Amino acid sequence: MQGAVRMELWQFGLIYILLLIVIAIMKKCKISQTKLLIVASVRMTLQLVIAGLILTYIFKNPRPLFTVGYVLIMIAFAIHRVLSKNKDINIRFKIGIGASLAVPGIAILLFFVGIVVGKSVFNPQYVIPISGMIMGNAMTGASLGVKTFRENFDGQKNKIDALLNIGVPPEKILLPFVNKAVETALLPTMNSMLGMGIVALPGMMTGQILSGTLPTTAILYQIAIMVAICTVVCLSVFGSLYIGYKTMINSKSQITA
């Protein structure tokens, strides 16, 4: 098998024609998110170009400090993105979210690279892209889980107050909200797993095949990373909400926002 064909800049530029089609449709339908799409596209392009330059340097100078630093920046950004959407929660809830993203993410990354793949945990070729997939999905899962939990909680405050008034323990009231949020956060990952190989070839597998890796090898990597992603999403969401809901219960067994 041959490696991926080198793409020239003029060829790369052609892809933005597709974006113009999307913008035209949004304008025609009077969808108000045109500006957001343009900003997101420009930001994505700039961020990926910068990331590509940084990764090129790191791969040419594979020092543990660079690899660890890049991963820590990823984790910090993931935590920031989740917390920026939940600014009004209490500080202990925020700490719980941060810990639930960082600890499972690092643990699963070390297990995947060091034991499953059998490479050095400082090898940037494996650590950085795998940590990106793990932390990216953990961030998305935690954002969705916390959002679902808070929306359900806010939408049923009257019911919650009524249950508290008749003596139902706060833990028993809030745990179903946690369980529902975890289930909701896991659904995108599980749906993706159900459709893989039939509806679509996933990104990691496609990238490896384009680079010349045998499909059988790419399949093993993809299955392994999807199991890792499913696990980290579950642990991150459950950890965030399990710690978080406890911070909403005060010493008088009252539930606070």
C-alpha positions as CSV (number, residue, x, y, z in Angstrom):
1,M,0.0,0.0,0.0
2,Q,1.1,3.6,-0.7
3,G,1.1,6.4,1.8
4,A,-1.2,9.3,1.6
5,V,-0.9,11.6,-1.5
6,R,0.7,14.9,-0.7
7,M,-1.9,17.7,-0.9
8,E,-0.8,21.0,-2.5
9,L,-2.1,24.3,-1.1
10,W,-4.3,25.0,-4.1
11,Q,-5.9,21.5,-3.8
12,F,-6.5,22.1,-0.1
13,G,-8.1,25.5,-0.9
14,L,-10.7,23.7,-3.1
15,I,-12.4,22.2,0.0
16,Y,-13.6,25.7,1.1
17,I,-15.9,25.6,-2.0
18,L,-18.0,23.1,0.0
19,L,-18.2,25.6,2.9
20,L,-19.5,28.3,0.5
21,I,-22.3,25.9,-0.4
22,V,-23.3,25.5,3.3
23,I,-23.2,29.3,3.8
24,A,-25.4,29.8,0.7
25,I,-28.0,27.4,2.0
26,M,-27.9,29.0,5.5
27,K,-28.4,32.4,3.9
28,K,-31.3,31.1,1.7
29,C,-33.0,29.5,4.7
30,K,-32.3,32.6,6.8
31,I,-30.4,30.6,9.4
32,S,-28.7,33.1,11.8
33,Q,-25.6,31.0,12.5
34,T,-23.7,32.0,9.3
35,K,-21.3,34.2,11.3
36,L,-20.7,31.4,13.8
37,L,-19.9,29.0,11.0
38,I,-17.4,31.4,9.4
39,V,-15.7,32.1,12.8
40,A,-15.6,28.4,13.6
41,S,-14.1,27.5,10.3
42,V,-11.4,30.2,10.5
43,R,-10.6,29.4,14.1
44,M,-10.4,25.7,13.3
45,T,-8.1,26.3,10.4
46,L,-5.8,28.5,12.4
47,Q,-5.7,26.2,15.4
48,L,-4.9,23.2,13.3
49,V,-2.2,25.0,11.3
50,I,-0.6,26.1,14.6
51,A,-1.0,22.6,16.1
52,G,0.6,21.1,13.0
53,L,3.6,23.4,13.2
54,I,4.0,22.6,16.9
55,L,3.7,18.9,16.4
56,T,6.2,18.9,13.6
57,Y,8.7,20.5,15.9
58,I,7.9,18.0,18.8
59,F,8.1,15.0,16.5
60,K,11.6,16.2,15.3
61,N,12.6,16.9,18.9
62,P,10.9,14.1,20.8
63,R,11.6,15.2,24.4
64,P,9.5,14.0,27.3
65,L,9.0,17.6,28.5
66,F,7.4,18.6,25.2
67,T,5.1,15.6,25.1
68,V,3.9,16.0,28.7
69,G,3.5,19.8,28.3
70,Y,1.3,19.3,25.2
71,V,-0.9,16.8,26.9
72,L,-1.3,19.0,30.0
73,I,-2.3,21.9,27.8
74,M,-4.9,19.6,26.1
75,I,-6.3,18.6,29.5
76,A,-6.4,22.2,30.8
77,F,-8.2,23.4,27.7
78,A,-10.8,20.5,27.9
79,I,-11.5,21.4,31.6
80,H,-11.7,25.1,30.7
81,R,-14.2,24.4,27.9
82,V,-16.5,22.4,30.2
83,L,-16.3,24.9,33.0
84,S,-16.8,27.9,30.7
85,K,-20.3,26.6,29.9
86,N,-21.1,26.1,33.6
87,K,-19.8,29.2,35.3
88,D,-22.6,29.4,37.9
89,I,-22.0,26.1,39.6
90,N,-20.2,26.0,43.0
91,I,-16.4,25.7,43.2
92,R,-16.4,22.1,44.6
93,F,-18.5,21.0,41.6
94,K,-16.0,22.6,39.3
95,I,-13.1,20.9,41.1
96,G,-15.0,17.6,40.7
97,I,-15.4,18.1,37.0
98,G,-11.7,19.0,36.6
99,A,-10.5,16.0,38.5
100,S,-13.0,13.7,36.7
101,L,-11.6,14.8,33.3
102,A,-7.9,14.7,34.2
103,V,-7.6,11.6,36.3
104,P,-9.4,9.1,34.1
105,G,-8.0,10.7,30.9
106,I,-4.4,10.4,32.1
107,A,-4.9,6.9,33.5
108,I,-6.5,5.5,30.3
109,L,-3.9,7.3,28.1
110,L,-1.0,5.6,30.1
111,F,-2.8,2.2,30.0
112,F,-3.5,2.5,26.2
113,V,0.0,3.6,25.2
114,G,2.1,1.8,27.7
115,I,0.3,-1.5,28.0
116,V,-2.0,-2.0,25.0
117,V,0.3,-0.5,22.4
118,G,3.5,-1.2,24.3
119,K,5.2,2.1,23.5
120,S,6.9,4.7,25.8
121,V,4.4,6.9,27.5
122,F,6.6,9.8,26.3
123,N,6.5,8.9,22.6
124,P,4.8,11.9,21.0
125,Q,3.8,9.9,17.9
126,Y,1.4,7.8,20.0
127,V,0.7,9.9,23.1
128,I,-0.4,13.2,21.5
129,P,-2.9,11.9,18.9
130,I,-4.4,9.3,21.3
131,S,-4.6,11.8,24.1
132,G,-6.4,14.2,21.7
133,M,-9.1,11.6,20.9
134,I,-9.5,10.6,24.6
135,M,-9.6,14.1,26.0
136,G,-11.7,15.5,23.1
137,N,-14.4,12.9,23.7
138,A,-14.2,13.2,27.5
139,M,-14.7,17.0,27.1
140,T,-17.7,16.5,24.8
141,G,-19.2,13.8,27.1
142,A,-18.8,15.9,30.3
143,S,-20.3,19.0,28.6
144,L,-23.3,17.0,27.5
145,G,-23.7,15.2,30.8
146,V,-23.5,18.3,33.0
147,K,-25.8,20.2,30.6
148,T,-28.4,17.3,30.7
149,F,-28.1,17.1,34.5
150,R,-28.6,20.8,35.1
151,E,-31.5,21.1,32.6
152,N,-33.4,18.2,34.1
153,F,-32.7,19.6,37.6
154,D,-33.9,23.1,36.7
155,G,-36.9,21.8,34.9
156,Q,-38.1,19.7,37.9
157,K,-37.4,22.0,40.9
158,N,-41.0,22.0,42.0
159,K,-41.0,18.2,42.1
160,I,-37.7,18.1,43.9
161,D,-39.0,20.6,46.6
162,A,-42.1,18.4,47.0
163,L,-40.1,15.3,47.5
164,L,-37.8,17.0,50.0
165,N,-40.9,18.2,52.0
166,I,-42.2,14.7,52.4
167,G,-38.8,13.5,53.7
168,V,-37.2,11.8,50.6
169,P,-33.4,11.8,51.1
170,P,-31.6,14.3,48.7
171,E,-29.3,11.5,47.4
172,K,-32.3,9.5,46.3
173,I,-33.8,12.5,44.5
174,L,-30.6,13.5,42.6
175,L,-29.2,10.1,41.7
176,P,-31.8,9.5,38.9
177,F,-30.7,12.8,37.3
178,V,-27.1,11.6,37.4
179,N,-28.0,8.3,35.8
180,K,-30.0,9.9,33.1
181,A,-27.2,12.4,32.3
182,V,-24.6,9.6,32.1
183,E,-26.9,7.7,29.7
184,T,-27.4,10.7,27.5
185,A,-23.7,11.5,27.4
186,L,-22.8,7.9,26.4
187,L,-25.4,7.7,23.6
188,P,-23.3,9.5,20.9
189,T,-20.4,7.2,21.6
190,M,-22.5,4.1,21.6
191,N,-24.3,5.1,18.4
192,S,-21.0,5.7,16.8
193,M,-19.8,2.2,17.8
194,L,-23.0,0.6,16.5
195,G,-22.5,2.2,13.0
196,M,-18.8,1.6,12.6
197,G,-17.7,-0.6,9.7
198,I,-21.2,-0.5,8.2
199,V,-22.3,3.2,8.1
200,A,-18.9,4.7,8.3
201,L,-15.2,4.1,8.6
202,P,-14.0,6.1,11.6
203,G,-11.4,8.9,11.5
204,M,-8.5,7.0,13.1
205,M,-8.9,4.0,10.9
206,T,-9.3,6.1,7.8
207,G,-6.2,8.1,8.6
208,Q,-4.1,4.9,9.2
209,I,-5.3,3.4,5.9
210,L,-4.5,6.6,4.0
211,S,-1.0,6.5,5.5
212,G,-0.4,3.0,4.2
213,T,-1.3,0.9,7.3
214,L,-2.9,-2.5,6.6
215,P,-6.7,-2.4,7.2
216,T,-6.5,-5.3,9.7
217,T,-4.0,-3.3,11.8
218,A,-6.1,-0.1,11.5
219,I,-9.2,-2.1,12.7
220,L,-7.5,-3.3,15.9
221,Y,-6.4,0.2,16.7
222,Q,-9.8,1.6,16.1
223,I,-11.6,-1.0,18.2
224,A,-9.1,-0.4,21.0
225,I,-9.4,3.4,20.9
226,M,-13.3,3.2,20.8
227,V,-13.3,1.1,24.0
228,A,-10.9,3.5,25.6
229,I,-13.1,6.5,24.6
230,C,-16.3,4.8,25.8
231,T,-14.6,4.2,29.2
232,V,-13.2,7.6,29.6
233,V,-16.5,9.3,28.7
234,C,-18.4,7.1,31.2
235,L,-15.8,7.7,34.0
236,S,-15.5,11.4,33.4
237,V,-19.3,12.1,33.2
238,F,-20.1,9.8,36.2
239,G,-17.3,11.2,38.3
240,S,-18.2,14.8,37.5
241,L,-21.9,14.3,38.4
242,Y,-21.4,11.9,41.3
243,I,-19.0,14.4,43.0
244,G,-21.1,17.4,41.7
245,Y,-24.5,16.3,43.0
246,K,-23.0,15.7,46.5
247,T,-21.8,19.3,46.6
248,M,-25.4,20.5,46.1
249,I,-26.5,18.9,49.4
250,N,-25.8,21.1,52.5
251,S,-25.4,20.0,56.1
252,K,-29.2,20.4,56.6
253,S,-29.9,17.9,53.9
254,Q,-31.2,20.7,51.6
255,I,-30.5,20.8,47.9
256,T,-28.9,24.0,46.6
257,A,-28.1,25.0,43.0
